[in-house]
Amino acid sequence: MGEKPKNQGEGDRESAKRYNEKTKEYVESGKVEDAARKAGEGDVEEMAKAEKAGEKRAKELDPSVERDYSKPTR
């Protein structure tokens, strides 16, 4: 019989190694800038609507966003 795969739990080194290798290959392929540009080409209204929907479900506000705290948020 074949060898049973070993469950490594949360600190899965093999998966981390595979992920790091594939990420490095992708970055070195030169496709990152093109993918980032395509991601930013979406419908502005649709993206704003999706962001608002995500904010409604958030447990807390994003601390990196500048806010006018004199106005209510909801």
DOVODO-899953 format. One record per residue: residue number from 1; x, y, z of N, C-alpha, C in turn; residue in three letters. Coordinates in pm, whole numbers. Each point is the difference from the previous one (the first is absolute). Example, Ala and Ser with C-alpha at 12.3 -4.5 7.8 and 13.67 -1.06 7.14 Angstrom:
<dozas>
+-----+--------+--------+--------+--------+--------+--------+--------+--------+--------+-----+
|   k |     nu |     nv |     nw |    cau |    cav |    caw |     cu |     cv |     cw |   r |
+-----+--------+--------+--------+--------+--------+--------+--------+--------+--------+-----+
|   1 |   1319 |   -569 |    780 |    -89 |    119 |      0 |     90 |    120 |      0 | Ala |
|   2 |    -35 |    105 |    -72 |     82 |    119 |      6 |    -77 |    109 |     73 | Ser |
+-----+--------+--------+--------+--------+--------+--------+--------+--------+--------+-----+
</dozas>
This chain:
<dozas>
+-----+--------+--------+--------+--------+--------+--------+--------+--------+--------+-----+
|   k |     nu |     nv |     nw |    cau |    cav |    caw |     cu |     cv |     cw |   r |
+-----+--------+--------+--------+--------+--------+--------+--------+--------+--------+-----+
|   1 |     83 |   -119 |      0 |    -83 |    119 |      0 |     87 |    125 |      0 | Met |
|   2 |    -58 |    110 |    -53 |     73 |    126 |     -6 |     11 |     67 |    135 | Gly |
|   3 |     92 |     91 |      8 |     22 |     72 |    124 |   -112 |    104 |     19 | Glu |
|   4 |    -56 |      3 |    118 |   -108 |     93 |     32 |     58 |    141 |     17 | Lys |
|   5 |    -61 |    104 |    -61 |     53 |    136 |     16 |     -5 |     43 |    147 | Pro |
|   6 |    101 |     71 |     42 |     10 |     43 |    138 |    -71 |    135 |     16 | Lys |
|   7 |    -92 |      7 |     96 |    -67 |    125 |     29 |     91 |     83 |     89 | Asn |
|   8 |     40 |    117 |    -49 |     94 |     83 |     75 |    -68 |    105 |     86 | Gln |
|   9 |   -130 |     14 |    -10 |    -70 |    100 |     81 |     25 |    142 |    -49 | Gly |
|  10 |     -8 |     95 |     92 |      9 |    141 |    -37 |    136 |     42 |    -53 | Glu |
|  11 |    106 |    -58 |     44 |    132 |     40 |    -45 |     49 |    -84 |   -116 | Gly |
|  12 |    -83 |    -18 |   -101 |     28 |    -88 |   -113 |    115 |     56 |    -84 | Asp |
|  13 |    120 |    -50 |     22 |    120 |     50 |    -68 |     -1 |    -30 |   -150 | Arg |
|  14 |    -51 |   -117 |    -37 |     -1 |    -37 |   -141 |    -89 |     94 |    -81 | Glu |
|  15 |   -119 |     30 |     52 |    -90 |     91 |    -70 |     58 |    141 |     -5 | Ser |
|  16 |     61 |     44 |    108 |     62 |    133 |      4 |    112 |      9 |   -103 | Ala |
|  17 |     79 |   -105 |    -10 |    110 |     -2 |    -97 |    -54 |      7 |   -143 | Lys |
|  18 |   -105 |    -81 |    -28 |    -62 |      1 |   -133 |    -56 |    138 |    -33 | Arg |
|  19 |    -70 |     60 |     97 |    -58 |    133 |    -20 |    110 |    102 |    -29 | Tyr |
|  20 |    105 |      0 |     80 |    109 |     95 |    -19 |     67 |    -16 |   -137 | Asn |
|  21 |     19 |   -124 |    -42 |     62 |    -24 |   -130 |    -88 |     51 |   -114 | Glu |
|  22 |   -131 |    -32 |      6 |    -92 |     43 |   -106 |    -14 |    152 |     -2 | Lys |
|  23 |     -2 |     63 |    117 |    -10 |    145 |      8 |    123 |     65 |    -61 | Thr |
|  24 |    117 |    -54 |     32 |    124 |     53 |    -56 |      2 |    -14 |   -152 | Lys |
|  25 |    -45 |   -114 |    -50 |     -7 |    -22 |   -146 |    -91 |    103 |    -65 | Glu |
|  26 |   -116 |     24 |     62 |    -97 |     94 |    -56 |     57 |    142 |     -3 | Tyr |
|  27 |     62 |     41 |    108 |     57 |    135 |      7 |    110 |     15 |   -104 | Val |
|  28 |     84 |   -101 |    -14 |    110 |      7 |    -96 |    -49 |     -9 |   -145 | Glu |
|  29 |   -122 |    -48 |    -22 |    -53 |    -12 |   -137 |    -35 |    136 |    -60 | Ser |
|  30 |    -13 |    103 |     85 |    -33 |    133 |    -50 |   -148 |     23 |    -20 | Gly |
|  31 |    -84 |    -86 |     48 |   -145 |     12 |    -21 |    -70 |     81 |    109 | Lys |
|  32 |     71 |     38 |    104 |    -62 |     66 |    115 |    -58 |    136 |    -38 | Val |
|  33 |     76 |     83 |    -68 |    -48 |    135 |    -35 |   -123 |     -7 |    -88 | Glu |
|  34 |     -1 |    -91 |    -97 |   -115 |    -16 |    -88 |   -124 |    -44 |     79 | Asp |
|  35 |     18 |    -94 |     91 |   -112 |    -47 |     81 |    -52 |    110 |     91 | Ala |
|  36 |     89 |     81 |     56 |    -42 |    111 |     86 |    -75 |    105 |    -81 | Ala |
|  37 |     45 |     26 |   -119 |    -67 |     97 |    -87 |   -140 |    -48 |    -36 | Arg |
|  38 |    -12 |   -128 |    -35 |   -131 |    -57 |    -34 |    -95 |      2 |    120 | Lys |
|  39 |     54 |    -23 |    119 |    -83 |      0 |    120 |    -57 |    139 |     28 | Ala |
|  40 |     73 |    103 |    -37 |    -45 |    137 |     22 |    -91 |     54 |   -107 | Gly |
|  41 |    -27 |    -78 |   -104 |    -83 |     47 |   -112 |   -149 |    -27 |     18 | Glu |
|  42 |    -40 |    -49 |    116 |   -140 |    -34 |     21 |    -90 |    122 |      5 | Gly |
|  43 |   -129 |    -24 |      3 |   -101 |    105 |      8 |     12 |     68 |    137 | Asp |
|  44 |     21 |    130 |      0 |     23 |     75 |    124 |   -121 |    -11 |     93 | Val |
|  45 |   -121 |     14 |    -55 |   -121 |     -8 |     82 |    -16 |   -140 |     61 | Glu |
|  46 |     30 |   -102 |    -78 |    -12 |   -137 |     48 |    101 |    -27 |    112 | Glu |
|  47 |    121 |     51 |    -16 |    102 |    -19 |    104 |    -38 |     74 |    128 | Met |
|  48 |    -55 |    121 |    -12 |    -41 |     76 |    117 |   -114 |    -71 |     73 | Ala |
|  49 |    -93 |    -56 |    -77 |   -112 |    -74 |     58 |     51 |   -124 |     76 | Lys |
|  50 |     95 |    -71 |    -59 |     57 |   -119 |     64 |     75 |     39 |    127 | Ala |
|  51 |     70 |    113 |     -2 |     73 |     44 |    119 |    -97 |     34 |    113 | Glu |
|  52 |   -110 |     69 |    -33 |   -101 |     33 |    101 |    -60 |   -126 |     60 | Lys |
|  53 |    -27 |   -101 |    -83 |    -56 |   -126 |     49 |     98 |    -67 |     96 | Ala |
|  54 |    128 |      4 |    -31 |    101 |    -58 |     88 |     11 |     76 |    131 | Gly |
|  55 |    -12 |    133 |     -5 |      8 |     80 |    121 |   -117 |    -30 |     93 | Glu |
|  56 |   -116 |    -30 |    -55 |   -117 |    -30 |     83 |     24 |   -124 |     84 | Lys |
|  57 |     72 |    -97 |    -54 |     25 |   -126 |     71 |    121 |      8 |     93 | Arg |
|  58 |     80 |    104 |    -15 |    124 |     10 |     79 |    -30 |     22 |    148 | Ala |
|  59 |     82 |    -58 |     84 |    -17 |     16 |    144 |     46 |    138 |     47 | Lys |
|  60 |     98 |     56 |    -71 |     50 |    132 |     38 |     45 |     75 |   -125 | Glu |
|  61 |     20 |    130 |     16 |     41 |     83 |   -114 |    149 |    -20 |    -30 | Leu |
|  62 |     36 |     18 |   -125 |    139 |    -12 |    -43 |     78 |    121 |     54 | Asp |
|  63 |     99 |    -22 |     84 |     73 |    112 |     60 |     85 |     79 |   -100 | Pro |
|  64 |     24 |    -54 |   -119 |     84 |     71 |    -97 |    -79 |    100 |    -84 | Ser |
|  65 |   -132 |      4 |     16 |    -84 |     90 |    -79 |    -22 |    130 |     78 | Val |
|  66 |     21 |    113 |    -67 |    -22 |    131 |     62 |   -151 |     22 |     14 | Glu |
|  67 |    -44 |     44 |    118 |   -142 |     21 |     24 |    -26 |    135 |     66 | Arg |
|  68 |   -121 |     50 |    -23 |    -47 |    119 |     69 |    -85 |    -51 |    116 | Asp |
|  69 |     58 |     -3 |    120 |    -68 |    -58 |    114 |   -111 |     89 |     55 | Tyr |
|  70 |    -19 |    120 |    -57 |   -111 |     84 |     43 |   -131 |    -42 |    -66 | Ser |
|  71 |      8 |    -88 |   -101 |   -119 |    -50 |    -69 |    -22 |   -147 |     34 | Lys |
|  72 |   -127 |    -43 |     14 |    -27 |   -142 |     26 |     40 |    -86 |   -118 | Pro |
|  73 |     40 |   -125 |     26 |     42 |    -88 |   -108 |   -115 |    -78 |    -59 | Thr |
|  74 |   -107 |    -18 |     74 |   -115 |    -76 |    -51 |   -129 |     66 |     31 | Arg |
+-----+--------+--------+--------+--------+--------+--------+--------+--------+--------+-----+
</dozas>
